[in-house]
Amino acid sequence: MKRVLLTVALCVAASSASFAQKKAVSEAQSIAKSQNADFGEARSLIKGALENAETKNDAKTWYVAGFIEDQQFNAEKTKQILGQKPNEPVMYEALYSILPYFLKAYELDQLPNAKGKVKPKYSKDIKSILGTNRLDLFNGGAYYFDQKDYRKAYEFFNQYIDITELPMFEGTPTATKDSTFMTVQFYAAVAATQLNDSKTAIAALERAKDTDYRRYDVYSYLCYEYEQAKDTANLEKTLQSGSQVFPDSAYFLNSLINIYVSTNRNEQALEALNTALTKQSDDKQLANVYNVLGYVYETGMKDYPNAEKNFKMALEKDPTLVDAMANLGRVYYNQGANKRNEADQINDTKKYQEEIEVAKGFFKQALPYFKQAHEAKPDEMEYMIVLRNIYYTLNMGDEMKAIEQKMNN
């Protein structure tokens, strides 16, 4: 008899505890709804229910937890609408806290009841609230971005994206990846680049790179992140893609060429450059391509005739391209230096003098191009050093003194 009574007592106690927790859920919801809501008290009540074995698997418990956060968010947002000053950290932290609760509530709300039927009670409201508040996540991200709290900015932008891509919104306006979505995706990636976390930044940038919003910037950031991560394979892949998507960009092409040249893949460099020539129509852009072509022939293949030809083509397309001036001058200068070195190995005086004259001929060809480059960039020390050497070789004493004076100023 005593054992039976004890069992009954235990059942009554368990039932009482379960009832108390369910009551706490309803009470928390009522507090959150009230005009002067005590959100701290509401959270305290719902916290116990979220941890209690009898209520933690109840969709209502998780729904009310999200509902409390939504109510506090709306309380602060109402101040903003009325022209009052909201507590923005409180407002946005409440907003950000809604989604995890609602996701769990939605999951539990889709489960079949005791009769094996699925009869959601909260799903419609959950979808309505998440869809309505989504744009405010963008505003929250912008707020933290301005505060330079890039971690929180990234999290807010990312939550906006997560909501857009939730299966519950498939086929609805919320799932539309419109211009606002593209903007959010971009700024999520930018915020991620400020976190000193290449893995996160790369994932965010890869997600954004095929979106038609500031795509050039995304590719540029992505190349930088791969470079920082020393991921040469993906850096090269991204540069190749960037040079195709942005054929007018010198950055992707030149960076790719630099990789090809530094790894002695000159044929690939030439192929990429010749392809670029067919895509260019602007003379200045064409000049840049010819200039790089000349560089590959000169430094990678030691093919001075083709280097000279392409540098001249660059200057023909853009006579103001200083790099092409200096590069063409260097082609002649280096050939002159090589001839002079060869002459120094000759014992026959007559042949020596003949080779020296050939060397001087190259230096004379180099001179006007370095003079033009120096005039365009008078502070460039490299040009002044080369000019001094040319003046010395050609016995141009007055000019040599003048350039040395400039160098020493």
C-alpha positions as CSV (number, residue, x, y, z in Angstrom):
1,M,0.0,0.0,0.0
2,K,2.8,2.4,0.9
3,R,4.6,1.5,-2.4
4,V,1.5,2.3,-4.4
5,L,1.0,5.6,-2.6
6,L,4.7,6.5,-3.2
7,T,4.3,5.8,-7.0
8,V,1.2,7.9,-7.1
9,A,3.0,10.7,-5.3
10,L,5.9,10.5,-7.7
11,C,3.6,10.7,-10.7
12,V,1.8,13.7,-9.2
13,A,5.1,15.4,-8.5
14,A,6.3,14.8,-12.1
15,S,3.0,16.0,-13.5
16,S,3.2,19.1,-11.3
17,A,6.7,19.9,-12.5
18,S,5.7,19.5,-16.1
19,F,2.7,21.7,-15.6
20,A,4.9,24.3,-13.8
21,Q,7.2,24.5,-16.8
22,K,4.4,24.7,-19.3
23,K,2.9,27.4,-17.2
24,A,6.3,29.2,-17.2
25,V,6.3,29.1,-21.0
26,S,2.9,30.8,-21.2
27,E,3.8,33.2,-18.5
28,A,7.0,34.2,-20.3
29,Q,5.0,34.8,-23.5
30,S,2.4,37.0,-21.6
31,I,5.2,39.0,-20.0
32,A,6.8,39.6,-23.4
33,K,3.5,40.8,-24.8
34,S,2.7,43.2,-22.0
35,Q,3.1,47.0,-22.5
36,N,5.9,47.4,-20.0
37,A,7.5,44.0,-20.6
38,D,10.3,42.8,-18.3
39,F,12.3,40.9,-20.9
40,G,14.8,39.8,-18.3
41,E,12.1,38.0,-16.4
42,A,10.6,36.5,-19.5
43,R,14.0,35.2,-20.6
44,S,14.6,33.7,-17.1
45,L,11.3,31.9,-17.2
46,I,11.9,30.5,-20.7
47,K,15.4,29.4,-19.9
48,G,14.2,26.9,-17.4
49,A,11.7,25.5,-19.8
50,L,14.4,25.2,-22.5
51,E,16.4,23.0,-20.1
52,N,13.6,21.0,-18.6
53,A,13.1,17.5,-20.0
54,E,9.3,17.9,-20.1
55,T,9.3,21.1,-22.2
56,K,12.6,21.2,-24.1
57,N,11.2,19.2,-27.0
58,D,8.0,21.3,-27.3
59,A,7.8,23.5,-30.3
60,K,6.0,26.2,-28.2
61,T,8.9,26.5,-25.8
62,W,11.3,27.4,-28.6
63,Y,8.8,29.5,-30.4
64,V,8.2,31.6,-27.2
65,A,12.0,31.9,-26.7
66,G,12.2,33.5,-30.2
67,F,9.0,35.5,-29.6
68,I,10.5,37.2,-26.5
69,E,13.5,38.3,-28.6
70,D,11.3,39.5,-31.4
71,Q,9.2,41.5,-28.9
72,Q,12.2,43.2,-27.4
73,F,13.6,44.0,-30.9
74,N,10.2,45.5,-31.9
75,A,10.1,47.5,-28.7
76,E,13.4,49.2,-29.6
77,K,12.5,49.5,-33.2
78,T,9.3,51.3,-32.4
79,K,11.3,54.0,-30.6
80,Q,13.3,54.4,-33.8
81,I,10.1,54.7,-35.9
82,L,8.8,57.4,-33.5
83,G,12.0,59.4,-33.8
84,Q,13.3,58.4,-30.4
85,K,16.8,57.0,-29.7
86,P,16.7,53.2,-29.5
87,N,19.3,51.1,-27.6
88,E,20.8,49.8,-30.8
89,P,23.0,47.0,-29.2
90,V,20.0,45.7,-27.3
91,M,17.8,46.0,-30.3
92,Y,20.2,44.2,-32.7
93,E,21.3,41.5,-30.2
94,A,17.6,40.6,-29.7
95,L,17.1,40.5,-33.5
96,Y,20.1,38.2,-34.0
97,S,18.9,35.8,-31.2
98,I,15.5,35.1,-32.9
99,L,16.7,32.7,-35.7
100,P,18.3,29.9,-33.6
101,Y,15.1,29.6,-31.5
102,F,12.8,29.7,-34.4
103,L,14.7,27.1,-36.4
104,K,14.4,24.7,-33.5
105,A,10.7,25.6,-33.1
106,Y,10.1,25.1,-36.8
107,E,11.8,21.7,-36.8
108,L,9.7,20.5,-33.8
109,D,6.6,22.0,-35.3
110,Q,6.9,19.7,-38.4
111,L,6.9,16.5,-36.3
112,P,3.7,14.3,-36.3
113,N,1.5,14.5,-33.3
114,A,0.3,11.5,-31.2
115,K,-2.1,10.5,-34.1
116,G,0.7,10.6,-36.6
117,K,-0.5,13.8,-38.3
118,V,1.6,16.9,-38.9
119,K,-0.3,20.0,-37.8
120,P,2.0,23.0,-37.4
121,K,0.9,25.6,-34.9
122,Y,3.8,28.1,-35.1
123,S,5.3,27.7,-38.6
124,K,3.3,30.3,-40.3
125,D,4.1,32.9,-37.6
126,I,7.8,31.9,-37.7
127,K,8.0,32.4,-41.4
128,S,6.1,35.8,-41.2
129,I,8.5,37.1,-38.5
130,L,11.7,35.9,-40.1
131,G,10.6,37.3,-43.5
132,T,9.6,40.7,-42.0
133,N,12.8,41.1,-39.9
134,R,15.2,39.9,-42.6
135,L,16.0,43.4,-43.9
136,D,16.7,44.6,-40.3
137,L,19.6,42.1,-40.2
138,F,21.1,44.0,-43.1
139,N,20.7,47.2,-41.0
140,G,22.2,45.5,-38.0
141,G,25.2,44.3,-40.1
142,A,25.6,47.9,-41.4
143,Y,25.5,49.2,-37.8
144,Y,28.3,46.9,-36.6
145,F,30.3,47.5,-39.8
146,D,30.2,51.2,-39.0
147,Q,31.3,50.4,-35.5
148,K,34.2,48.4,-36.9
149,D,32.9,45.3,-35.1
150,Y,33.5,43.2,-38.2
151,R,32.8,39.8,-36.5
152,K,29.3,40.9,-35.6
153,A,28.8,42.6,-39.0
154,Y,29.7,39.4,-40.7
155,E,27.4,37.3,-38.5
156,F,24.4,39.6,-39.1
157,F,25.0,39.7,-42.9
158,N,25.4,36.0,-42.9
159,Q,22.1,35.4,-41.0
160,Y,20.3,37.5,-43.7
161,I,21.8,35.1,-46.3
162,D,20.9,32.0,-44.2
163,I,17.2,33.1,-43.9
164,T,17.0,33.8,-47.7
165,E,18.3,30.2,-48.4
166,L,16.1,28.4,-45.8
167,P,14.0,25.6,-47.4
168,M,10.9,27.0,-45.7
169,F,11.1,30.1,-47.9
170,E,11.6,28.2,-51.2
171,G,9.4,29.7,-53.9
172,T,8.5,32.8,-51.8
173,P,9.6,36.4,-52.2
174,T,11.9,36.0,-49.2
175,A,14.0,33.5,-51.2
176,T,14.5,36.0,-54.0
177,K,18.2,36.8,-54.5
178,D,17.7,40.4,-55.5
179,S,20.0,43.4,-55.5
180,T,19.7,43.7,-51.7
181,F,20.7,40.1,-51.3
182,M,23.7,40.6,-53.6
183,T,24.7,43.7,-51.6
184,V,24.5,41.8,-48.3
185,Q,26.5,39.0,-49.7
186,F,29.2,41.4,-50.8
187,Y,29.5,43.1,-47.5
188,A,29.5,39.8,-45.6
189,A,32.6,39.0,-47.6
190,V,34.2,42.3,-47.0
191,A,33.6,42.0,-43.3
192,A,35.1,38.5,-43.4
193,T,38.3,39.9,-44.9
194,Q,38.7,42.0,-41.7
195,L,38.7,39.0,-39.4
196,N,42.3,37.7,-39.9
197,D,40.7,34.4,-40.8
198,S,41.6,33.4,-44.4
199,K,39.4,30.4,-44.3
200,T,36.2,32.4,-43.4
201,A,37.1,35.2,-45.8
202,I,37.8,32.8,-48.7
203,A,34.5,30.9,-48.2
204,A,32.5,34.2,-48.1
205,L,34.3,35.6,-51.2
206,E,33.9,32.4,-53.1
207,R,30.2,32.5,-52.3
208,A,30.0,36.1,-53.6
209,K,32.2,35.9,-56.7
210,D,29.5,34.8,-59.1
211,T,27.1,37.5,-58.0
212,D,26.9,40.5,-60.3
213,Y,27.6,43.1,-57.6
214,R,31.0,44.6,-57.3
215,R,32.4,41.4,-58.7
216,Y,35.8,42.9,-59.6
217,D,36.3,43.8,-55.9
218,V,35.4,40.3,-54.8
219,Y,37.9,38.8,-57.2
220,S,40.6,41.2,-56.1
221,Y,39.9,40.4,-52.4
222,L,39.9,36.7,-53.2
223,C,43.2,36.8,-54.9
224,Y,44.7,38.7,-51.9
225,E,43.3,36.1,-49.5
226,Y,44.7,33.2,-51.5
227,E,48.0,34.9,-51.7
228,Q,48.0,35.5,-47.9
229,A,47.1,31.8,-47.4
230,K,49.9,30.8,-49.8
231,D,47.4,28.8,-51.8
232,T,49.2,29.2,-55.2
233,A,46.9,26.7,-57.0
234,N,43.7,28.5,-56.1
235,L,45.4,31.9,-56.6
236,E,46.3,31.0,-60.1
237,K,42.8,29.6,-60.8
238,T,41.2,32.8,-59.5
239,L,43.5,35.0,-61.6
240,Q,42.7,32.9,-64.7
241,S,39.0,33.3,-64.0
242,G,39.4,37.0,-63.2
243,S,41.3,37.6,-66.5
244,Q,38.4,36.0,-68.4
245,V,35.6,37.8,-66.5
246,F,37.4,41.1,-66.7
247,P,39.5,41.1,-69.9
248,D,40.1,44.8,-69.6
249,S,41.8,44.5,-66.3
250,A,45.5,44.7,-66.2
251,Y,45.7,43.5,-62.6
252,F,44.5,39.9,-63.2
253,L,46.4,39.5,-66.4
254,N,49.6,40.9,-65.2
255,S,49.5,39.0,-61.9
256,L,48.9,35.8,-63.9
257,I,51.7,36.6,-66.3
258,N,54.0,37.2,-63.3
259,I,53.2,33.7,-62.0
260,Y,53.8,32.2,-65.5
261,V,57.1,34.1,-65.8
262,S,58.3,33.3,-62.3
263,T,57.7,29.6,-62.9
264,N,59.3,29.7,-66.4
265,R,56.0,29.0,-68.2
266,N,56.7,31.5,-70.9
267,E,54.6,29.8,-73.5
268,Q,51.5,30.0,-71.3
269,A,52.3,33.7,-70.7
270,L,52.5,34.4,-74.4
271,E,49.3,32.5,-75.1
272,A,47.4,34.4,-72.4
273,L,48.7,37.7,-73.7
274,N,47.9,37.0,-77.3
275,T,44.4,36.0,-76.3
276,A,44.1,39.3,-74.4
277,L,45.1,41.2,-77.5
278,T,42.1,39.9,-79.4
279,K,39.8,41.1,-76.6
280,Q,41.1,44.7,-76.3
281,S,40.0,47.6,-78.3
282,D,41.2,50.6,-76.2
283,D,44.7,51.8,-77.2
284,K,45.9,52.3,-73.7
285,Q,44.8,48.8,-72.7
286,L,46.5,47.4,-75.9
287,A,49.6,49.3,-75.0
288,N,49.7,47.5,-71.6
289,V,49.3,44.1,-73.2
290,Y,52.1,44.8,-75.7
291,N,54.3,46.1,-72.9
292,V,53.9,42.9,-71.0
293,L,54.4,40.8,-74.1
294,G,57.7,42.6,-74.6
295,Y,58.6,41.9,-71.0
296,V,58.0,38.2,-71.4
297,Y,60.1,38.1,-74.6
298,E,62.9,40.1,-73.0
299,T,63.2,38.6,-69.5
300,G,61.7,35.1,-70.0
301,M,62.9,34.2,-73.4
302,K,65.8,36.5,-74.1
303,D,64.3,37.2,-77.5
304,Y,65.4,40.8,-77.9
305,P,64.0,41.4,-81.4
306,N,60.5,40.4,-80.4
307,A,60.8,42.3,-77.1
308,E,61.8,45.4,-79.1
309,K,58.9,44.9,-81.5
310,N,56.3,44.7,-78.8
311,F,57.6,47.6,-76.7
312,K,57.5,49.7,-79.8
313,M,53.9,48.6,-80.5
314,A,53.1,49.6,-76.9
315,L,54.5,53.1,-77.5
316,E,52.7,53.3,-80.8
317,K,49.4,52.7,-79.0
318,D,50.2,54.9,-76.0
319,P,53.2,57.2,-76.5
320,T,52.9,58.3,-72.8
321,L,53.4,54.8,-71.3
322,V,56.5,55.4,-69.2
323,D,57.1,51.7,-68.5
324,A,57.3,50.9,-72.2
325,M,59.8,53.8,-72.7
326,A,62.1,52.4,-69.9
327,N,61.6,48.8,-71.1
328,L,62.5,49.6,-74.7
329,G,65.5,51.6,-73.4
330,R,66.5,48.6,-71.2
331,V,66.4,46.2,-74.2
332,Y,69.0,48.4,-76.0
333,Y,71.0,49.1,-72.8
334,N,71.3,45.4,-71.9
335,Q,72.5,44.5,-75.4
336,G,75.0,47.3,-75.2
337,A,76.2,46.1,-71.8
338,N,76.5,42.5,-73.2
339,K,78.5,43.7,-76.2
340,R,80.8,45.7,-73.9
341,N,81.4,42.7,-71.8
342,E,82.2,40.6,-74.8
343,A,84.6,43.3,-76.1
344,D,86.5,43.1,-72.8
345,Q,87.3,39.5,-73.5
346,I,89.0,40.4,-76.9
347,N,92.7,40.8,-77.1
348,D,92.8,42.1,-80.7
349,T,92.7,46.0,-80.5
350,K,91.0,46.4,-83.8
351,K,88.2,43.9,-83.0
352,Y,87.9,45.3,-79.5
353,Q,87.3,48.8,-80.9
354,E,84.7,47.5,-83.4
355,E,82.8,45.7,-80.7
356,I,82.9,48.8,-78.5
357,E,81.4,50.8,-81.3
358,V,78.6,48.3,-81.6
359,A,78.0,48.5,-77.9
360,K,77.9,52.3,-78.1
361,G,75.4,52.1,-80.8
362,F,73.0,50.2,-78.5
363,F,73.6,52.8,-75.7
364,K,72.8,55.6,-78.2
365,Q,69.5,53.8,-79.1
366,A,68.7,53.4,-75.4
367,L,69.4,57.1,-74.5
368,P,66.3,58.8,-75.9
369,Y,63.9,56.4,-74.2
370,F,65.5,56.8,-70.8
371,K,65.5,60.5,-71.3
372,Q,61.8,60.5,-72.0
373,A,61.2,58.2,-69.0
374,H,63.2,60.5,-66.7
375,E,61.3,63.5,-68.0
376,A,58.0,61.8,-67.2
377,K,59.3,60.6,-63.7
378,P,62.1,62.9,-62.7
379,D,62.4,61.4,-59.2
380,E,62.9,57.8,-60.4
381,M,66.4,56.9,-59.3
382,E,66.7,53.9,-61.6
383,Y,66.3,56.1,-64.7
384,M,68.9,58.5,-63.4
385,I,71.5,55.8,-62.7
386,V,71.1,54.3,-66.2
387,L,71.4,57.8,-67.8
388,R,74.6,58.4,-65.8
389,N,76.0,55.1,-67.1
390,I,75.1,55.9,-70.7
391,Y,76.5,59.4,-70.4
392,Y,79.8,58.0,-69.0
393,T,80.0,55.4,-71.8
394,L,79.4,57.9,-74.5
395,N,81.8,60.5,-73.0
396,M,79.0,63.0,-72.4
397,G,80.7,64.7,-69.5
398,D,78.4,67.7,-69.1
399,E,75.3,65.6,-69.2
400,M,76.8,63.2,-66.7
401,K,77.6,66.0,-64.2
402,A,74.1,67.4,-64.5
403,I,72.4,64.0,-63.8
404,E,74.8,63.3,-60.9
405,Q,73.8,66.7,-59.4
406,K,70.1,65.7,-59.7
407,M,70.9,62.4,-58.1
408,N,72.6,64.0,-55.1
409,N,69.9,66.6,-54.4
